[in-house]
């Protein structure tokens, strides 16, 4: 066999070798491509299924959040709370007809423009109300309903979500999803209950119109009760997933068994009310598409092999000798010799190849030369841009620091004016003394670095001024360890946080506000002592979404002008002086408290 093969002509050897290699490569490539396409399609289906169901999650979370916000907005609206409080405390003090009008208007504001709200009902121990948009079922007794018993069994509950059911409150027997709110009206000890019936049919319509790519999408609550499109057959899908399996993922997708067949099941959870969203898509449909792809690949490979064999036979007769010479020249080029030339006397395909090769080698040599020049130029330009950006950032931060509190001077001088008119000279003396300390420490003889003691004294002067302005509405407490007071730090990092607490937290309260400034310390991973300076108030707090946006901006070093530049300026200056591992972060519970924490190292800095 070896002797027979050795005696064959070179062109015959080339043809046999090319055909064998082509057949093997085509077979292996086709097999690998099909398997890759199968795996990739399955993974893309998993990913797209997770994205689709999470889109539904995000949409429903937003809609449910809108309903909750509207209810709490009504609860905070003085045009509702004042007459309702008067009515609950003394029913004879308010005209009942007017109360009906006030409540109907308030309920209509929640209901109006939201297609997902079916109806709204409000219950108090004195009376019940609605917005007159539907006919009331007068056989319904709220205190005998599961709505009331749920709150009686859990006195701390303020919001309760219920599964889909026939409407018990209004005539029509429509399927609704009730959510019940319980709260106390300001100035009253009587609980008020608001039942918002969500319209199941509208949620079904939204899912059907926007997620037709899946075979079925249904929703259950945390106890496994039906919310939308859930039946007994879907129980096996619910049992296939768990909250622990979901973890921190936005959604998960895996193979499940449904009605005896394999499906791709996807699961996510709405954190607002513990609803679980599930979708299923038939795996057989996916495999049917892949079978068509496999047939297409086989046909293309067969056609390619036939065409390639013909081309190989034709070219083998004319390319062998000149191509050997070309290989030698290319080997020299492979050794970085780009001055070689391939000479070929004929003007056929190989001649064109020779011209192309020679042109390519010349262009490569020219481009390499230009590339080396451009690389050096880019390095210089990058360094210049880096320096310009750094100087620009420093200039912007200096400018922000210079204008950190122009309005505070105006407010303080205004306070001195009306205090002089209404009171004696003692408080004016305190104001003047505190203001003098404030500006003396603010200027610090032009030094950017001061001791923590001076920074504490600076914010104490500011608080004394504001305390006179707000009287008993503002109090403060400073508790910083004595051993930390000598540590150097950049100035004007506490006052903007205190100002933020006053104007965005305590100022809105009717009761006394308290600001606490305290410290803690620990050893960081790099062995440097790290201190935390906390400014905590008992003001109105920050809602969760806004708190996430603020902390995300602080972590990324971004500035949000619409939120005020003070806290972002503090964060930017800390990161600039100490590095990106340090800075400012916020914690808060909406309606109760807010805490701003400055994290800085105690590295050695020279105090001017």
C-alpha positions as CSV (number, residue, x, y, z in Angstrom):
1,X,0.0,0.0,0.0
2,X,2.8,2.4,0.9
3,X,4.7,1.6,-2.4
4,X,1.5,2.1,-4.4
5,X,0.9,5.4,-2.8
6,X,4.5,6.5,-3.3
7,X,4.3,5.8,-7.1
8,X,1.3,8.0,-7.5
9,X,1.7,11.4,-9.2
10,X,1.9,14.4,-6.9
11,X,-1.3,15.9,-8.3
12,X,-3.1,12.5,-7.5
13,X,-1.7,12.6,-4.0
14,X,-3.0,16.1,-3.5
15,X,-6.4,15.2,-4.8
16,X,-6.7,12.1,-2.5
17,X,-5.3,13.9,0.5
18,X,-7.5,17.0,0.0
19,X,-10.6,14.8,-0.5
20,X,-9.9,12.8,2.7
21,X,-9.1,15.8,4.8
22,X,-12.1,17.7,3.4
23,X,-14.5,14.7,4.2
24,X,-13.1,14.3,7.7
25,X,-13.1,18.1,8.4
26,X,-16.6,18.5,7.0
27,X,-18.0,15.7,9.0
28,X,-16.3,16.8,12.3
29,X,-17.2,20.5,11.6
30,X,-20.8,19.6,10.9
31,X,-21.1,17.5,14.0
32,X,-19.5,20.1,16.2
33,X,-21.5,23.0,14.7
34,X,-24.7,21.1,15.3
35,X,-23.8,20.4,18.9
36,X,-22.8,24.0,19.4
37,X,-26.0,25.2,17.8
38,X,-28.0,22.9,20.0
39,X,-26.2,24.0,23.2
40,X,-26.2,27.6,22.2
41,X,-29.9,27.6,21.3
42,X,-30.8,25.9,24.6
43,X,-28.7,28.4,26.6
44,X,-30.2,31.3,24.7
45,X,-33.7,29.9,25.3
46,X,-32.9,29.7,29.0
47,X,-31.6,33.2,29.0
48,X,-34.4,34.7,27.0
49,X,-37.0,32.8,29.1
50,X,-35.4,34.3,32.3
51,X,-35.4,37.8,30.7
52,X,-39.0,37.5,29.5
53,X,-40.4,36.5,32.9
54,X,-38.3,39.0,34.7
55,X,-39.7,41.7,32.4
56,X,-43.2,40.6,33.5
57,X,-41.8,40.8,37.1
58,X,-40.5,44.3,36.7
59,X,-43.7,45.5,35.0
60,X,-46.0,44.1,37.7
61,X,-43.7,45.3,40.5
62,X,-43.9,48.8,39.1
63,X,-47.7,48.6,38.8
64,X,-48.2,47.2,42.3
65,X,-45.8,49.8,43.6
66,X,-47.9,52.5,41.9
67,X,-51.0,51.3,43.7
68,X,-49.2,51.2,47.1
69,X,-47.8,54.7,46.6
70,X,-51.2,56.1,45.7
71,X,-52.8,54.6,48.8
72,X,-50.0,56.0,51.0
73,X,-50.2,59.4,49.2
74,X,-53.9,59.5,50.1
75,X,-53.1,58.6,53.7
76,X,-50.6,61.5,53.8
77,X,-53.0,64.0,52.1
78,X,-54.3,66.6,54.6
79,X,-57.5,67.1,52.5
80,X,-58.3,63.5,53.4
81,X,-56.8,63.0,56.9
82,X,-58.2,66.2,58.5
83,X,-61.9,65.7,57.9
84,X,-61.5,61.9,58.4
85,X,-59.7,62.4,61.8
86,X,-62.5,64.9,62.9
87,X,-65.2,62.5,61.8
88,X,-63.6,59.5,63.6
89,X,-63.1,61.4,66.8
90,X,-66.5,63.1,66.8
91,X,-68.9,62.0,64.1
92,X,-71.3,64.8,65.0
93,X,-68.6,67.4,64.2
94,X,-68.6,66.7,60.5
95,X,-71.4,66.6,57.9
96,X,-71.6,63.0,56.8
97,X,-72.5,63.9,53.2
98,X,-69.4,66.0,53.0
99,X,-67.3,63.2,54.4
100,X,-68.7,60.9,51.7
101,X,-67.6,63.4,49.1
102,X,-64.1,63.8,50.6
103,X,-63.5,60.1,50.7
104,X,-65.0,59.4,47.3
105,X,-62.7,62.1,45.8
106,X,-59.7,60.6,47.6
107,X,-60.5,57.0,46.5
108,X,-61.1,58.2,42.9
109,X,-57.6,59.7,42.8
110,X,-56.3,56.2,43.5
111,X,-58.6,54.5,41.1
112,X,-58.5,57.1,38.2
113,X,-56.2,56.3,35.3
114,X,-55.2,52.8,36.5
115,X,-56.7,50.1,34.4
116,X,-55.5,47.4,36.8
117,X,-57.7,48.6,39.7
118,X,-61.2,47.1,39.6
119,X,-62.7,48.9,42.7
120,X,-61.9,50.5,46.0
121,X,-63.6,50.2,49.4
122,X,-62.9,51.8,52.7
123,X,-64.1,50.6,56.1
124,X,-64.1,52.2,59.6
125,X,-65.9,51.2,62.7
126,X,-68.3,54.2,62.1
127,X,-69.0,53.7,58.5
128,X,-67.8,52.3,55.1
129,X,-67.1,54.2,51.9
130,X,-66.5,53.8,48.2
131,X,-66.2,56.1,45.2
132,X,-69.7,55.2,43.8
133,X,-68.2,53.7,40.6
134,X,-69.8,50.2,41.3
135,X,-72.9,48.9,43.1
136,X,-72.1,47.7,46.6
137,X,-73.1,44.3,47.9
138,X,-74.8,45.2,51.1
139,X,-74.8,41.6,52.4
140,X,-71.0,42.0,52.8
141,X,-69.9,42.4,56.4
142,X,-66.2,43.5,56.6
143,X,-65.8,42.4,60.2
144,X,-67.0,38.9,59.4
145,X,-64.7,38.6,56.3
146,X,-61.3,37.0,56.0
147,X,-59.9,40.5,55.3
148,X,-60.6,41.6,58.9
149,X,-59.6,38.3,60.5
150,X,-56.2,38.4,58.9
151,X,-55.4,41.6,60.6
152,X,-56.9,40.5,63.9
153,X,-54.6,37.4,63.8
154,X,-51.6,39.6,63.1
155,X,-51.9,43.0,64.9
156,X,-48.6,44.2,63.5
157,X,-49.6,43.7,59.8
158,X,-50.3,46.9,57.8
159,X,-50.8,45.4,54.3
160,X,-52.3,42.0,53.4
161,X,-52.4,40.4,49.9
162,X,-55.1,37.9,49.1
163,X,-55.5,35.3,46.3
164,X,-57.8,35.7,43.3
165,X,-61.5,35.4,44.3
166,X,-65.0,36.5,43.3
167,X,-65.6,40.1,44.3
168,X,-67.3,40.0,47.7
169,X,-67.8,43.7,48.2
170,X,-69.4,44.8,44.9
171,X,-72.1,43.2,42.7
172,X,-71.0,41.4,39.5
173,X,-69.1,38.3,40.7
174,X,-65.9,39.4,38.8
175,X,-62.6,37.8,39.7
176,X,-60.5,40.2,41.6
177,X,-57.2,40.2,43.6
178,X,-57.7,42.1,46.9
179,X,-55.0,43.9,48.7
180,X,-56.0,45.4,52.1
181,X,-54.3,48.3,53.9
182,X,-54.7,49.1,57.5
183,X,-53.5,52.4,59.1
184,X,-54.3,55.0,61.7
185,X,-55.4,58.5,60.6
186,X,-53.3,61.2,62.3
187,X,-55.1,62.4,65.4
188,X,-57.3,59.3,65.7
189,X,-57.0,55.9,67.4
190,X,-59.5,54.2,65.1
191,X,-58.1,51.9,62.4
192,X,-59.0,52.6,58.8
193,X,-59.1,49.7,56.3
194,X,-58.8,50.2,52.5
195,X,-59.5,47.3,50.1
196,X,-58.1,47.7,46.6
197,X,-59.4,45.1,44.3
198,X,-57.0,44.4,41.4
199,X,-58.6,43.3,38.1
200,X,-57.4,39.8,37.3
201,X,-58.7,40.0,33.7
202,X,-56.5,43.0,32.9
203,X,-53.4,41.2,34.2
204,X,-54.4,38.2,32.1
205,X,-54.8,40.4,29.1
206,X,-51.4,42.0,29.6
207,X,-49.6,38.6,29.9
208,X,-51.4,37.2,26.9
209,X,-50.6,40.2,24.7
210,X,-47.0,40.6,25.7
211,X,-45.7,37.1,26.4
212,X,-47.2,35.0,23.6
213,X,-43.8,33.4,23.0
214,X,-44.3,31.1,26.0
215,X,-46.9,28.4,26.2
216,X,-48.3,29.5,29.5
217,X,-47.5,32.1,32.2
218,X,-49.2,32.0,35.6
219,X,-48.9,33.6,39.0
220,X,-49.4,32.2,42.6
221,X,-48.9,33.7,46.0
222,X,-46.5,32.6,48.7
223,X,-49.0,30.0,50.0
224,X,-49.5,28.5,46.5
225,X,-52.9,30.1,45.9
226,X,-54.1,31.2,42.5
227,X,-53.4,34.7,41.4
228,X,-53.6,34.4,37.6
229,X,-54.0,31.4,35.3
230,X,-53.1,28.8,38.0
231,X,-54.7,25.3,38.0
232,X,-54.2,21.9,39.5
233,X,-52.1,20.8,36.5
234,X,-49.5,23.5,37.2
235,X,-48.9,22.3,40.7
236,X,-46.0,20.0,39.5
237,X,-44.3,23.1,38.1
238,X,-44.6,25.1,41.4
239,X,-43.2,22.1,43.2
240,X,-40.2,22.0,40.9
241,X,-38.9,25.4,42.1
242,X,-38.0,26.8,45.5
243,X,-37.2,30.3,46.9
244,X,-33.8,29.0,48.1
245,X,-33.0,27.9,44.6
246,X,-33.8,31.3,43.2
247,X,-31.6,33.0,45.8
248,X,-30.3,36.4,44.6
249,X,-31.0,35.6,40.9
250,X,-33.5,37.6,39.0
251,X,-35.0,34.4,37.6
252,X,-34.1,30.7,37.0
253,X,-34.9,28.4,34.1
254,X,-34.7,24.6,34.0
255,X,-36.3,21.5,32.5
256,X,-39.6,20.4,34.2
257,X,-42.2,17.8,33.6
258,X,-45.7,19.0,32.7
259,X,-48.6,16.8,31.6
260,X,-46.1,14.0,31.0
261,X,-43.9,16.0,28.6
262,X,-40.7,17.9,29.0
263,X,-40.9,21.7,29.2
264,X,-38.6,24.6,29.9
265,X,-39.9,26.1,33.1
266,X,-38.9,29.6,34.4
267,X,-39.5,31.0,37.8
268,X,-39.1,34.5,39.4
269,X,-40.6,36.2,42.5
270,X,-42.1,39.6,43.1
271,X,-40.4,40.7,46.3
272,X,-43.1,43.4,47.0
273,X,-45.8,40.9,47.9
274,X,-44.2,37.4,47.6
275,X,-46.0,36.6,44.3
276,X,-44.3,33.9,42.2
277,X,-44.3,34.0,38.4
278,X,-43.9,30.8,36.4
279,X,-43.7,30.3,32.6
280,X,-43.4,27.1,30.5
281,X,-42.4,26.4,26.9
282,X,-42.5,23.1,25.2
283,X,-39.1,21.5,24.6
284,X,-40.3,19.5,21.7
285,X,-41.0,22.8,19.7
286,X,-37.4,23.8,20.3
287,X,-36.0,20.4,19.2
288,X,-38.2,20.5,16.1
289,X,-36.5,23.7,15.0
290,X,-33.1,22.1,15.7
291,X,-34.0,19.1,13.6
292,X,-34.6,21.4,10.6
293,X,-31.3,23.0,11.3
294,X,-29.5,19.6,11.3
295,X,-31.0,18.7,7.9
296,X,-29.9,22.0,6.5
297,X,-26.4,21.6,7.8
298,X,-26.0,18.1,6.3
299,X,-27.2,19.4,2.9
300,X,-24.8,22.3,2.9
301,X,-21.9,20.1,3.9
302,X,-22.6,17.6,1.1
303,X,-22.8,20.3,-1.4
304,X,-19.7,21.9,-0.1
305,X,-17.7,18.6,-0.3
306,X,-18.8,18.0,-3.9
307,X,-17.8,21.6,-5.0
308,X,-14.6,21.5,-3.1
309,X,-13.5,18.1,-4.7
310,X,-14.1,19.6,-8.1
311,X,-12.1,22.7,-7.3
312,X,-9.3,20.6,-5.8
313,X,-8.9,18.5,-8.9
314,X,-8.8,21.5,-11.2
315,X,-6.3,23.5,-9.1
316,X,-4.0,20.6,-8.2
317,X,-2.7,20.5,-11.8
318,X,-1.6,24.1,-11.9
319,X,-0.7,25.2,-8.4
320,X,1.7,22.5,-7.1
321,X,5.0,23.8,-8.3
322,X,4.6,27.6,-7.9
323,X,2.8,27.1,-4.6
324,X,5.9,25.2,-3.2
325,X,8.0,28.3,-4.1
326,X,5.4,30.5,-2.5
327,X,5.5,28.5,0.7
328,X,9.2,29.0,0.9
329,X,8.8,32.8,0.5
330,X,6.0,32.8,3.1
331,X,8.2,31.0,5.6
332,X,10.7,33.8,5.4
333,X,7.9,36.3,5.9
334,X,6.8,34.3,8.9
335,X,10.3,34.9,10.4
336,X,9.6,38.7,10.3
337,X,11.4,39.2,6.9
338,X,9.0,41.6,5.2
339,X,11.4,42.6,2.4
340,X,10.9,39.3,0.4
341,X,9.4,39.2,-3.1
342,X,7.7,36.3,-4.9
343,X,8.5,36.4,-8.7
344,X,6.2,34.6,-11.0
345,X,6.4,35.2,-14.8
346,X,2.8,34.3,-15.8
347,X,-0.3,36.4,-15.5
348,X,-2.7,33.7,-14.4
349,X,-4.3,33.1,-10.9
350,X,-0.9,32.3,-9.3
351,X,0.5,35.5,-10.9
352,X,-2.3,37.5,-9.3
353,X,-1.6,35.7,-6.0
354,X,2.0,36.6,-6.4
355,X,1.1,40.3,-7.0
356,X,-1.3,40.2,-4.0
357,X,1.3,38.6,-1.8
358,X,4.0,41.1,-2.7
359,X,1.5,44.0,-2.2
360,X,0.4,42.5,1.2
361,X,4.0,42.2,2.4
362,X,4.7,45.8,1.4
363,X,1.6,47.0,3.1
364,X,2.4,45.1,6.3
365,X,5.9,46.5,6.4
366,X,4.5,50.0,5.9
367,X,1.7,49.6,8.4
368,X,4.0,48.2,11.1
369,X,6.2,51.3,10.7
370,X,3.2,53.6,11.0
371,X,1.8,51.6,13.9
372,X,5.0,52.0,15.9
373,X,4.9,55.8,15.3
374,X,1.2,56.0,16.2
375,X,1.6,54.0,19.4
376,X,4.2,56.4,20.7
377,X,1.9,59.4,19.7
378,X,-1.1,57.8,21.4
379,X,0.9,57.2,24.6
380,X,1.9,60.8,24.7
381,X,-1.7,62.0,24.0
382,X,-3.1,59.6,26.6
383,X,-0.8,61.0,29.3
384,X,-1.7,64.6,28.3
385,X,-5.5,63.8,28.5
386,X,-5.0,62.1,31.8
387,X,-3.3,65.1,33.3
388,X,-5.9,67.5,31.9
389,X,-8.8,65.4,33.3
390,X,-7.1,65.3,36.7
391,X,-6.6,69.0,36.8
392,X,-10.2,69.6,35.6
393,X,-11.5,67.3,38.3
394,X,-9.5,69.1,41.0
395,X,-10.7,72.5,39.7
396,X,-14.3,71.4,39.8
397,X,-14.0,70.0,43.3
398,X,-12.4,73.3,44.5
399,X,-15.2,75.3,42.9
400,X,-17.8,73.1,44.5
401,X,-16.2,73.4,47.9
402,X,-16.0,77.2,47.5
403,X,-19.8,77.3,46.9
404,X,-20.8,74.6,49.4
405,X,-23.1,76.7,51.5
406,X,-23.7,80.2,50.1
407,X,-27.4,80.0,51.2
408,X,-26.4,79.2,54.7
409,X,-24.8,82.6,55.2
410,X,-28.0,84.2,54.1
411,X,-30.2,82.1,56.4
412,X,-27.9,82.8,59.4
413,X,-27.8,86.6,58.8
414,X,-31.6,86.5,58.4
415,X,-31.9,84.6,61.7
416,X,-29.7,87.2,63.4
417,X,-32.0,90.0,62.1
418,X,-35.3,88.5,63.3
419,X,-33.8,87.4,66.6
420,X,-32.6,91.0,67.2
421,X,-36.1,92.2,66.6
422,X,-38.0,89.6,68.7
423,X,-35.6,88.7,71.5
424,X,-32.8,90.0,73.7
425,X,-29.1,90.2,72.9
426,X,-28.1,86.9,74.5
427,X,-29.2,84.7,71.6
428,X,-27.7,87.2,69.2
429,X,-24.4,86.9,71.1
430,X,-24.5,83.1,70.7
431,X,-25.4,83.4,67.0
432,X,-22.5,85.8,66.4
433,X,-20.0,83.7,68.4
434,X,-21.0,80.5,66.7
435,X,-21.0,82.1,63.3
436,X,-17.5,83.5,63.9
437,X,-16.3,80.0,64.9
438,X,-18.0,78.5,61.9
439,X,-16.3,80.8,59.4
440,X,-12.9,80.7,61.2
441,X,-12.9,76.9,61.0
442,X,-14.3,77.0,57.4
443,X,-11.4,79.1,56.3
444,X,-8.7,77.3,58.4
445,X,-6.1,79.8,57.1
446,X,-6.5,78.3,53.6
447,X,-5.6,74.8,54.8
448,X,-7.4,71.8,53.4
449,X,-6.3,69.5,56.2
450,X,-7.4,70.1,59.8
451,X,-7.8,67.9,62.9
452,X,-11.0,66.0,63.6
453,X,-11.3,68.1,66.7
454,X,-11.6,71.3,64.6
455,X,-14.0,69.6,62.3
456,X,-16.2,68.6,65.3
457,X,-16.0,72.1,66.6
458,X,-17.0,73.5,63.2
459,X,-20.1,71.4,63.0
460,X,-20.9,72.1,66.7
461,X,-21.0,75.9,65.8
462,X,-23.3,75.2,62.9
463,X,-25.6,73.1,65.1
464,X,-25.7,75.9,67.8
465,X,-26.8,78.4,65.2
466,X,-29.5,76.1,63.8
467,X,-30.6,75.2,67.3
468,X,-31.4,78.8,68.0
469,X,-33.2,79.1,64.7
470,X,-35.4,76.0,65.2
471,X,-35.6,76.2,69.1
472,X,-37.0,73.0,70.6
473,X,-37.5,71.4,67.3
474,X,-33.8,70.6,67.0
475,X,-31.5,68.9,69.4
476,X,-28.1,67.2,68.9
477,X,-25.6,64.9,70.6
478,X,-21.9,64.5,69.7
479,X,-20.0,61.4,70.9
480,X,-16.6,61.1,69.3
481,X,-13.8,59.2,71.0
482,X,-11.2,61.5,72.5
483,X,-8.3,59.5,71.1
484,X,-9.6,60.2,67.5
485,X,-9.8,64.0,67.8
486,X,-6.2,64.6,67.0
487,X,-6.4,62.6,63.7
488,X,-6.0,64.9,60.6
489,X,-8.7,64.9,58.0
490,X,-10.0,67.0,55.1
491,X,-12.3,69.8,56.3
492,X,-16.0,70.4,55.7
493,X,-17.1,66.8,55.6
494,X,-19.6,66.7,58.5
495,X,-21.4,70.0,58.1
496,X,-23.0,69.2,54.7
497,X,-24.3,65.9,56.2
498,X,-25.8,67.7,59.2
499,X,-27.4,70.3,56.9
500,X,-28.9,67.5,54.8
501,X,-30.4,65.9,57.9
502,X,-32.0,69.2,59.0
503,X,-33.4,70.3,55.6
504,X,-34.5,67.0,54.3
505,X,-35.3,65.1,57.5
506,X,-36.0,67.0,60.7
507,X,-37.4,70.2,59.1
508,X,-40.4,68.2,57.9
509,X,-41.2,66.7,61.3
510,X,-43.8,68.1,63.7
511,X,-42.0,66.6,66.7
512,X,-38.5,67.3,68.1
513,X,-35.6,66.2,65.9
514,X,-32.4,64.7,67.2
515,X,-29.1,64.6,65.3
516,X,-26.4,62.3,66.7
517,X,-22.7,62.4,65.6
518,X,-20.6,59.5,66.8
519,X,-17.6,57.4,65.7
520,X,-16.3,53.9,65.6
521,X,-13.0,52.4,64.5
522,X,-11.5,49.1,63.1
523,X,-8.4,47.8,61.5
524,X,-8.7,47.5,57.7
525,X,-7.4,44.6,55.5
526,X,-4.3,46.6,54.7
527,X,-3.5,47.1,58.5
528,X,-4.5,50.8,58.5
529,X,-6.8,52.0,61.3
530,X,-10.1,53.0,59.7
531,X,-12.7,55.3,61.3
532,X,-16.4,55.7,60.7
533,X,-18.0,59.1,61.4
534,X,-21.8,58.7,61.5
535,X,-24.4,61.5,61.3
536,X,-27.8,60.0,62.3
537,X,-31.2,61.8,62.5
538,X,-34.7,60.8,63.3
539,X,-36.2,62.6,60.4
540,X,-38.5,61.5,57.6
541,X,-36.0,59.0,56.1
542,X,-35.5,58.1,52.5
543,X,-37.5,55.7,50.4
544,X,-35.8,52.5,49.2
545,X,-35.6,53.3,45.5
546,X,-34.1,56.8,46.1
547,X,-31.7,55.4,48.7
548,X,-30.4,52.8,46.2
549,X,-29.9,55.5,43.6
550,X,-28.0,57.7,46.0
551,X,-25.7,55.0,47.2
552,X,-25.1,53.8,43.7
553,X,-24.1,57.3,42.6
554,X,-21.8,57.7,45.6
555,X,-20.1,54.3,44.9
556,X,-19.5,55.2,41.3
557,X,-18.3,58.7,42.2
558,X,-21.1,60.4,40.2
559,X,-22.8,63.6,41.1
560,X,-26.6,64.2,40.9
561,X,-27.2,67.9,40.8
562,X,-30.9,67.5,41.3
563,X,-30.3,65.9,44.7
564,X,-28.0,68.8,45.9
565,X,-24.2,68.8,45.5
566,X,-23.2,68.8,49.2
567,X,-23.1,65.1,49.9
568,X,-21.6,64.3,46.5
569,X,-18.9,66.9,47.0
570,X,-18.0,65.3,50.3
571,X,-17.8,61.9,48.7
572,X,-15.7,63.1,45.8
573,X,-13.2,64.9,48.0
574,X,-12.8,61.8,50.3
575,X,-12.2,59.6,47.3
576,X,-9.8,62.1,45.7
577,X,-7.7,62.3,48.9
578,X,-7.9,58.8,50.3
579,X,-8.8,56.6,47.3
580,X,-11.9,54.8,45.9
581,X,-12.0,52.3,48.9
582,X,-13.3,55.2,51.1
583,X,-16.1,57.6,50.9
584,X,-19.7,58.1,52.0
585,X,-22.8,55.8,52.3
586,X,-26.4,56.2,53.5
587,X,-28.7,53.9,55.4
588,X,-32.4,54.8,56.1
589,X,-35.8,53.5,57.1
590,X,-38.4,55.6,55.4
591,X,-40.5,57.7,57.8
592,X,-38.2,56.9,60.8
593,X,-34.5,57.6,60.5
594,X,-31.5,58.3,58.2
595,X,-27.8,57.6,58.9
596,X,-24.9,58.9,56.8
597,X,-21.5,57.2,57.4
598,X,-18.1,58.6,56.4
599,X,-15.4,56.0,56.0
600,X,-11.8,57.4,56.1
601,X,-8.4,55.9,57.0
602,X,-6.1,57.4,59.7
603,X,-3.2,57.6,57.4
604,X,-0.6,60.3,58.2
605,X,-1.5,63.7,56.7
606,X,0.1,67.0,57.5
607,X,-2.1,69.5,59.2
608,X,-1.5,73.0,57.9
